[in-house]
Amino acid sequence: MSDQIQSQRLDKWLWHARFFKTRTLAGRVISEGKVRVDGTIVSKPSRAVRAGMVLTFTQAKEVRVVCIEGIGDRRGPAPEAQALYTDLTPPKPPKDPAKIAPRPVYEGGGRPTKKQRRQLDRFDGLE
C-alpha cells in the first residue's frame, strides 16, 4: 500500500479489495446505482474514494457495508486486500437447527431407481 496515494477511483478500489472479479463488473454495478458512498447513491465509477468513507453495496444477494481503511496500489493477495477495509456488515443470525429438516437417507443398495429419485425430489421441494 502506498502512502502517496490519497484517493482512488471507486471501481478500481472495489477491484483491488477483491469485491469484484473485474473492474468492468465493478463499474457496471456502480453505473446501475447499486453502490452508496457515505449514504449517497453513486452512478459514476470514476468517483474518488478515500480512507474513512463507508461503502454500501450488494454482493451475492447480500448487502455489504465496509469502511475504507486504506488505498491499495495493486490487486494483491487476499490478506493484503482485506487490510484495505473493515467489514461493518452485521452478522447473520444463526439458523435454528429445529427448523432445518434432516435430508432423507437412501437406505437401499446402490443407486436409487427413477421412481425413488422422483420421491426424493418431491420431498426436497425440487419438483
C-alpha positions in Angstrom: 0.0 0.0 0.0 1.3 3.4 -0.9 1.3 6.4 1.4 1.4 8.7 -1.6 -2.0 7.8 -2.9 -4.7 9.8 -1.1 -7.7 8.8 -3.2 -8.6 6.3 -5.8 -11.4 5.6 -8.3 -14.3 3.6 -6.8 -14.3 0.9 -9.4 -10.6 0.4 -9.0 -10.8 0.3 -5.2 -13.6 -2.3 -5.3 -11.4 -4.4 -7.6 -8.3 -4.0 -5.5 -10.2 -5.0 -2.4 -11.4 -8.1 -4.3 -15.1 -7.5 -4.0 -15.5 -7.9 -7.8 -13.5 -10.1 -10.1 -13.0 -7.4 -12.8 -13.1 -3.6 -12.9 -15.7 -3.8 -15.7 -18.0 -5.7 -13.4 -17.4 -3.2 -10.5 -18.1 -0.4 -12.9 -21.3 -1.9 -14.1 -22.6 -2.3 -10.6 -21.7 1.3 -9.8 -23.3 2.6 -13.0 -26.5 0.8 -12.1 -26.7 2.9 -8.9 -26.2 -0.1 -6.6 -23.4 1.4 -4.6 -23.6 4.1 -1.9 -20.7 6.2 -0.6 -21.5 7.6 2.8 -25.2 7.1 2.2 -25.2 8.8 -1.2 -26.0 6.8 -4.3 -23.1 6.9 -6.8 -23.6 6.3 -10.5 -20.1 7.1 -11.8 -17.2 4.5 -11.5 -14.8 7.4 -11.5 -15.9 8.7 -8.1 -12.9 9.3 -5.9 -12.9 7.5 -2.5 -10.6 8.0 0.5 -9.9 6.3 3.8 -12.7 6.7 6.3 -15.5 6.6 3.7 -18.3 4.0 4.2 -19.5 1.9 1.2 -22.8 0.1 1.0 -23.4 -2.3 -1.9 -24.9 -5.7 -2.8 -22.7 -8.7 -3.4 -24.0 -12.2 -4.0 -27.5 -11.2 -2.8 -26.2 -9.8 0.4 -25.8 -6.2 1.5 -22.2 -5.4 2.4 -21.2 -2.4 4.5 -17.5 -1.6 4.6 -15.3 1.2 5.9 -12.3 2.0 3.7 -9.1 1.8 5.8 -6.6 2.3 3.0 -5.9 2.7 -0.7 -4.1 -0.1 -2.5 -1.6 0.3 -5.3 -2.1 -3.2 -6.7 -4.6 -6.1 -6.6 -2.6 -8.3 -4.4 -3.4 -11.5 -2.4 -6.5 -11.8 -0.3 -4.8 -10.9 3.1 -3.5 -7.7 1.5 -6.9 -6.9 0.1 -8.6 -7.5 3.5 -6.4 -4.9 5.1 -7.9 -2.2 2.9 -11.3 -2.3 4.6 -13.2 -3.1 7.8 -16.4 -5.1 7.3 -19.3 -3.4 9.1 -21.9 -5.8 7.8 -24.0 -7.2 10.7 -23.5 -10.9 11.1 -26.3 -13.2 10.0 -28.3 -14.7 12.8 -27.6 -18.4 13.2 -30.1 -20.8 11.7 -32.4 -22.5 14.1 -31.5 -26.2 14.0 -35.1 -27.1 14.9 -36.3 -25.6 11.7 -33.9 -27.4 9.4 -35.4 -30.7 8.3 -32.9 -33.6 8.0 -32.4 -34.8 4.5 -33.8 -38.3 3.8 -31.2 -41.0 3.6 -31.4 -43.7 1.0 -31.0 -47.0 2.8 -31.0 -49.3 -0.2 -28.1 -50.8 -2.0 -26.7 -48.9 -5.0 -28.3 -46.0 -6.9 -32.0 -45.1 -6.4 -34.4 -46.0 -9.1 -36.1 -43.3 -11.1 -39.3 -43.6 -9.0 -37.3 -43.3 -5.8 -35.3 -40.3 -7.1 -38.6 -38.6 -8.0 -39.9 -39.2 -4.5 -36.7 -37.7 -3.1 -37.0 -34.6 -5.3 -40.7 -34.2 -4.3 -39.7 -34.4 -0.7 -36.9 -31.8 -1.1 -39.4 -29.5 -2.9 -37.4 -29.6 -6.2 -40.4 -30.8 -8.2 
